[in-house]
Amino acid sequence: MPETTAHLALPFLMAAQAQKHVTHNEALRLLDGIVQLSVKDRNLATPPASPADGDRYIVASGATGAWAAWDLNIALWADGAWLRLPPGAGWRAWVEDEGLLLVFNGSGWITTTPTTLQSLALLGLGTTADAANPFSAKLNAALWTSKTVAEGGTGDLFYTMNKEAAGDDLGLTLQTGYVTKALLGLFGSDKFRLAVSADGSIFFDGLIVDNANGIVDQPRLPRFKGYTNYDNYVAVDTWTKIAINNTDTNDQGAFDAAANRFVAPVDGTYLFGATLMYKVNSSTTARMRGRLVLNGTTEIRGSFGEISGTHVTLATAIWLQTMVPLTAGDTVELQGYFRVADGYFAAAHTSFWGTKIG
């Protein structure tokens, strides 16, 4: 007849055995050490200096001291001595310092975290998933990293998202307080779009890339081209604002045709240009100047130009171009000037244009 149980090696009480309480207490000690197994650590190969009664450890490989040759066994501190508990296949142990559940497979301790999860209906990480969001995660950081060549991978990493048809939506929704502030992806077509919103209801396209040709469009880019529809008379020796009172294009309405000036809608760097076409009044000896002016008073560096010599009406022209940083609300206007003799800046041919470039 065997003297211990088949699975936990608990000692039997034998017939005519003296001091049966010793055997019984030994069995209780083993049960207390094995049942509901929870260990302090699994990475120590040397016994800790000051264990508490009942402390348990999974002994790491290469064990020394009192644990020598106990690799992967359970070490139990009881009654002032270490007790070895050899695990059997199927034993489970909770590792307290890692918050990890392990199982012994007969040769080693392996994690119980599954290596394959298939066809799950819902998966919630730190939160509850539901029908609207079958996969939900509540966390402060996430990492995707490639499987290296040394690990049998390629070293590459691709994150693939797919929609059924071109007319469907595919993208990232970026929110603050669950109010959508930006959309990034393919919405209603296969063109790549970046759209933003203040309230989650009205969206503005900031960027569109045509997938057919790669051409980039910025629909909300402040840009304009304006012209005067009448001959602007300018007296001698007087800087005069040119009445650019019509526009060929005026995205975002940044050019104020009533006030004949551009008003910067946002901070940024802007590129401006102008054409001043001469028209004679009484003498072609007029000397023609032009410039762009910031906020009605300051000449923008690099925008000044002058032509001397006898002018040809509706042929002689000045072309101006410059770049300038602006703050939202800054204004830019076109001014003309004549020396020696007065004259006109010709209708239709005199123009002013600009665009935000950065």
C-alpha positions as CSV (number, residue, x, y, z in Angstrom):
1,M,0.0,0.0,0.0
2,P,1.5,3.4,-0.9
3,E,2.3,5.8,1.9
4,T,1.4,9.1,0.0
5,T,-1.4,10.3,-2.2
6,A,-0.9,10.0,-6.0
7,H,-1.0,13.7,-6.9
8,L,0.0,15.9,-4.0
9,A,2.1,13.3,-2.2
10,L,0.2,13.9,1.1
11,P,1.3,11.3,3.7
12,F,-1.3,8.6,4.7
13,L,-2.1,7.7,8.3
14,M,-0.9,4.1,8.5
15,A,-2.3,1.2,10.6
16,A,-0.7,0.9,14.0
17,Q,1.3,4.1,13.3
18,A,2.6,5.9,16.4
19,Q,2.1,9.7,16.7
20,K,-0.4,9.9,13.9
21,H,-0.9,13.6,14.6
22,V,2.6,14.3,13.1
23,T,1.6,12.7,9.8
24,H,-1.7,14.5,9.9
25,N,-0.1,17.9,10.5
26,E,2.5,17.2,7.7
27,A,-0.4,16.6,5.3
28,L,-2.1,19.9,6.4
29,R,1.2,21.8,6.0
30,L,1.5,20.4,2.4
31,L,-2.1,21.3,1.6
32,D,-1.7,24.8,3.0
33,G,1.4,25.3,0.8
34,I,-0.1,23.9,-2.4
35,V,-3.8,24.7,-2.5
36,Q,-4.7,28.2,-3.9
37,L,-1.0,28.5,-4.8
38,S,0.3,32.1,-4.9
39,V,4.1,32.8,-4.9
40,K,6.0,36.0,-4.1
41,D,8.4,35.8,-7.1
42,R,9.6,33.5,-9.8
43,N,13.0,35.1,-10.6
44,L,15.1,34.3,-7.5
45,A,17.7,31.6,-7.7
46,T,18.9,32.2,-4.1
47,P,16.6,32.1,-1.0
48,P,15.6,35.6,0.3
49,A,17.3,36.6,3.6
50,S,14.3,37.1,5.8
51,P,11.3,35.1,4.6
52,A,8.0,35.2,6.5
53,D,6.3,31.9,7.5
54,G,4.2,30.7,4.6
55,D,6.1,32.6,1.9
56,R,6.3,30.6,-1.4
57,Y,8.5,31.1,-4.4
58,I,9.0,29.5,-7.8
59,V,12.7,28.7,-7.8
60,A,14.5,30.1,-10.9
61,S,16.9,28.1,-12.9
62,G,20.5,27.8,-11.6
63,A,19.3,27.7,-7.9
64,T,22.0,27.8,-5.2
65,G,22.2,27.5,-1.4
66,A,19.2,25.9,0.3
67,W,17.4,25.8,-3.1
68,A,20.2,24.0,-4.9
69,A,18.7,21.6,-7.5
70,W,15.2,22.9,-6.8
71,D,14.9,24.6,-10.2
72,L,11.3,25.4,-11.1
73,N,10.0,23.7,-7.9
74,I,8.0,25.5,-5.3
75,A,10.0,26.6,-2.2
76,L,7.8,27.0,0.9
77,W,9.2,28.6,4.1
78,A,7.5,26.8,7.1
79,D,8.6,26.3,10.7
80,G,11.9,28.0,10.1
81,A,13.0,25.8,7.1
82,W,12.6,25.6,3.4
83,L,10.3,22.9,2.1
84,R,10.5,21.7,-1.5
85,L,7.2,21.1,-3.3
86,P,7.7,19.5,-6.8
87,P,5.0,20.7,-9.1
88,G,2.9,18.4,-11.3
89,A,1.4,19.1,-14.7
90,G,-1.6,21.4,-14.5
91,W,-0.5,23.2,-11.3
92,R,-1.4,26.9,-11.4
93,A,0.4,29.6,-9.5
94,W,-0.3,33.3,-9.2
95,V,2.9,35.4,-9.3
96,E,2.2,38.3,-6.9
97,D,4.9,40.8,-8.0
98,E,3.9,40.5,-11.7
99,G,0.2,40.0,-11.4
100,L,0.5,36.9,-13.7
101,L,-1.1,33.5,-13.7
102,L,1.2,30.6,-14.7
103,V,0.6,26.9,-15.3
104,F,3.1,24.1,-15.1
105,N,3.1,22.0,-18.3
106,G,5.2,19.2,-16.9
107,S,8.6,20.7,-17.8
108,G,8.2,24.4,-17.2
109,W,6.0,27.3,-16.0
110,I,4.1,29.0,-18.9
111,T,1.8,31.9,-19.0
112,T,-1.9,31.3,-19.2
113,T,-2.4,34.2,-21.5
114,P,-3.7,32.7,-24.8
115,T,-1.5,32.9,-27.9
116,T,-4.6,32.9,-30.2
117,L,-7.9,34.6,-29.8
118,Q,-10.3,34.0,-32.7
119,S,-13.7,35.3,-33.7
120,L,-14.4,37.2,-30.5
121,A,-17.6,39.2,-30.5
122,L,-16.5,41.8,-28.0
123,L,-13.1,42.7,-26.5
124,G,-12.7,45.4,-23.9
125,L,-9.3,46.5,-22.6
126,G,-9.6,48.5,-19.4
127,T,-13.2,49.3,-20.3
128,T,-16.4,47.6,-21.5
129,A,-16.9,46.9,-25.2
130,D,-20.4,47.1,-26.7
131,A,-22.2,46.6,-30.0
132,A,-21.2,50.1,-31.2
133,N,-17.6,49.6,-30.2
134,P,-16.9,45.9,-30.3
135,F,-13.2,46.6,-29.5
136,S,-12.7,49.2,-26.8
137,A,-9.5,50.2,-24.9
138,K,-9.1,52.6,-22.1
139,L,-5.4,53.4,-21.6
140,N,-2.8,56.2,-21.7
141,A,-0.3,54.8,-24.2
142,A,-0.1,52.1,-26.9
143,L,2.8,50.7,-28.8
144,W,2.9,48.8,-32.1
145,T,6.4,47.6,-33.0
146,S,7.6,45.4,-35.8
147,K,8.7,41.8,-35.4
148,T,12.4,41.8,-36.0
149,V,14.3,39.7,-38.4
150,A,16.0,37.9,-35.5
151,E,12.6,37.0,-34.2
152,G,11.5,35.5,-37.5
153,G,9.8,38.7,-38.8
154,T,10.7,41.1,-41.6
155,G,11.5,44.2,-39.5
156,D,8.6,46.0,-41.2
157,L,5.2,47.1,-39.7
158,F,2.0,47.9,-41.6
159,Y,-1.3,48.9,-40.1
160,T,-4.0,48.2,-42.6
161,M,-7.5,49.6,-42.6
162,N,-10.0,48.6,-45.4
163,K,-13.4,49.7,-46.5
164,E,-15.8,47.9,-48.8
165,A,-16.4,50.5,-51.5
166,A,-15.1,53.9,-52.6
167,G,-18.3,55.7,-51.4
168,D,-17.9,54.4,-47.9
169,D,-15.9,56.1,-45.1
170,L,-12.6,55.0,-43.7
171,G,-10.5,57.0,-41.3
172,L,-9.5,58.2,-37.8
173,T,-11.9,60.2,-35.7
174,L,-10.1,62.6,-33.2
175,Q,-12.2,63.9,-30.4
176,T,-12.1,66.1,-27.3
177,G,-14.7,65.2,-24.7
178,Y,-16.2,62.8,-27.2
179,V,-16.8,65.8,-29.6
180,T,-15.2,65.2,-33.0
181,K,-12.5,67.8,-33.8
182,A,-10.7,66.2,-36.7
183,L,-11.2,63.5,-39.3
184,L,-8.3,61.9,-41.2
185,G,-8.9,59.3,-44.0
186,L,-11.0,58.5,-47.0
187,F,-14.5,59.9,-46.6
188,G,-17.1,59.3,-49.3
189,S,-14.4,58.7,-51.9
190,D,-10.8,57.4,-52.2
191,K,-9.3,60.9,-51.9
192,F,-7.3,61.4,-48.8
193,R,-8.8,64.1,-46.6
194,L,-8.0,66.0,-43.4
195,A,-11.1,67.8,-42.1
196,V,-11.5,69.8,-38.9
197,S,-14.4,71.0,-36.8
198,A,-15.1,73.3,-33.8
199,D,-18.4,71.6,-32.8
200,G,-18.4,68.1,-34.4
201,S,-21.1,69.1,-36.8
202,I,-19.6,71.5,-39.3
203,F,-16.4,70.4,-40.9
204,F,-13.8,72.2,-43.0
205,D,-11.4,70.4,-45.4
206,G,-7.9,71.5,-44.6
207,L,-6.2,69.1,-47.0
208,I,-7.3,66.9,-49.9
209,V,-5.0,64.6,-51.9
210,D,-6.3,63.2,-55.1
211,N,-5.5,59.5,-55.2
212,A,-5.7,59.5,-59.0
213,N,-2.8,61.9,-59.5
214,G,-1.3,62.9,-56.1
215,I,-2.3,66.5,-56.6
216,V,-2.7,68.3,-53.2
217,D,-5.4,70.8,-52.6
218,Q,-5.9,73.1,-49.7
219,P,-9.5,74.2,-50.0
220,R,-9.3,76.6,-47.0
221,L,-6.0,78.2,-48.0
222,P,-6.4,82.1,-47.8
223,R,-5.7,83.3,-51.4
224,F,-7.0,86.0,-53.7
225,K,-6.5,87.9,-56.9
226,G,-8.1,91.3,-57.3
227,Y,-8.1,94.1,-59.8
228,T,-9.4,97.6,-60.3
229,N,-12.3,98.1,-62.7
230,Y,-11.6,101.8,-63.3
231,D,-8.6,104.0,-64.0
232,N,-7.2,105.2,-60.7
233,Y,-6.0,108.8,-60.8
234,V,-3.0,109.6,-58.7
235,A,-1.6,113.1,-58.2
236,V,2.1,114.0,-58.1
237,D,4.1,113.1,-55.0
238,T,1.2,111.4,-53.1
239,W,1.1,107.8,-52.1
240,T,-2.4,106.6,-52.9
241,K,-4.2,103.4,-52.2
242,I,-5.2,101.7,-55.4
243,A,-8.9,100.7,-55.5
244,I,-8.6,97.0,-56.0
245,N,-12.4,96.7,-55.9
246,N,-13.1,93.4,-57.7
247,T,-11.7,89.9,-57.3
248,D,-11.2,87.1,-59.8
249,T,-10.8,84.7,-56.8
250,N,-11.1,85.2,-53.1
251,D,-10.9,82.0,-51.1
252,Q,-12.2,82.4,-47.5
253,G,-13.2,86.0,-48.3
254,A,-9.8,87.3,-47.0
255,F,-9.7,90.2,-49.5
256,D,-12.0,93.1,-48.5
257,A,-12.9,94.6,-51.9
258,A,-14.9,97.4,-50.2
259,A,-11.9,98.6,-48.3
260,N,-9.4,97.6,-51.1
261,R,-7.2,95.5,-48.8
262,F,-6.3,92.0,-47.8
263,V,-7.0,91.0,-44.2
264,A,-5.0,88.1,-42.8
265,P,-7.5,85.5,-41.3
266,V,-4.7,83.6,-39.4
267,D,-1.1,84.0,-38.4
268,G,1.4,82.8,-41.0
269,T,3.7,83.7,-43.9
270,Y,2.1,85.1,-47.0
271,L,3.3,85.8,-50.5
272,F,2.0,88.9,-52.3
273,G,2.4,90.3,-55.8
274,A,1.0,93.2,-57.9
275,T,1.0,94.7,-61.3
276,L,0.7,98.5,-61.8
277,M,-0.1,99.4,-65.4
278,Y,0.6,103.0,-66.4
279,K,-2.0,105.2,-68.2
280,V,-1.2,108.7,-69.4
281,N,-3.1,111.7,-68.2
282,S,-1.3,114.7,-69.7
283,S,2.4,113.8,-70.0
284,T,4.3,110.5,-70.4
285,T,7.2,112.0,-68.5
286,A,5.6,110.8,-65.3
287,R,7.7,108.6,-62.9
288,M,5.8,105.6,-61.6
289,R,6.3,103.9,-58.2
290,G,4.5,101.1,-56.3
291,R,4.6,99.4,-53.0
292,L,2.7,97.1,-50.6
293,V,1.8,98.6,-47.2
294,L,1.2,96.8,-43.9
295,N,-1.6,98.0,-41.7
296,G,-2.0,101.2,-43.8
297,T,1.3,102.8,-42.6
298,T,4.4,100.5,-43.0
299,E,6.0,99.8,-46.3
300,I,6.7,96.1,-46.6
301,R,10.4,95.5,-47.1
302,G,11.2,94.3,-50.6
303,S,7.9,95.4,-52.1
304,F,9.0,98.8,-53.5
305,G,9.5,99.4,-57.2
306,E,10.0,102.4,-59.6
307,I,10.3,103.0,-63.3
308,S,11.8,106.2,-64.7
309,G,12.1,107.4,-68.2
310,T,9.3,108.2,-70.7
311,H,6.4,105.8,-70.2
312,V,4.2,104.2,-72.8
313,T,0.5,104.3,-71.9
314,L,-1.1,100.9,-71.3
315,A,2.3,99.3,-71.8
316,T,4.7,100.4,-69.1
317,A,4.2,98.5,-65.9
318,I,5.7,97.7,-62.5
319,W,5.7,94.2,-61.1
320,L,6.0,93.8,-57.3
321,Q,6.5,90.6,-55.3
322,T,7.4,89.9,-51.7
323,M,6.9,87.6,-48.8
324,V,5.9,88.7,-45.3
325,P,4.9,87.2,-41.9
326,L,1.5,88.4,-40.7
327,T,-0.6,88.1,-37.6
328,A,-4.3,87.5,-37.8
329,G,-6.0,90.8,-38.5
330,D,-3.1,92.5,-40.2
331,T,-3.9,94.3,-43.5
332,V,-2.0,94.6,-46.7
333,E,-2.8,97.2,-49.4
334,L,-1.4,98.3,-52.8
335,Q,-0.3,101.9,-53.2
336,G,0.8,103.9,-56.2
337,Y,2.8,107.1,-56.6
338,F,3.8,109.5,-59.5
339,R,6.7,111.9,-59.7
340,V,7.2,114.7,-62.2
341,A,3.7,114.3,-63.7
342,D,0.5,112.8,-62.6
343,G,-1.2,109.8,-64.2
344,Y,-3.5,106.8,-63.9
345,F,-3.2,103.2,-62.9
346,A,-5.1,101.5,-65.6
347,A,-8.4,99.7,-65.1
348,A,-8.4,95.8,-65.6
349,H,-4.6,95.6,-66.0
350,T,-3.7,96.8,-62.5
351,S,-4.0,93.9,-60.1
352,F,-3.1,92.6,-56.7
353,W,-2.8,89.0,-55.5
354,G,-1.7,86.9,-52.5
355,T,-1.7,83.5,-50.8
356,K,-0.7,82.0,-47.5
357,I,2.4,79.8,-47.9
358,G,3.2,78.8,-44.4
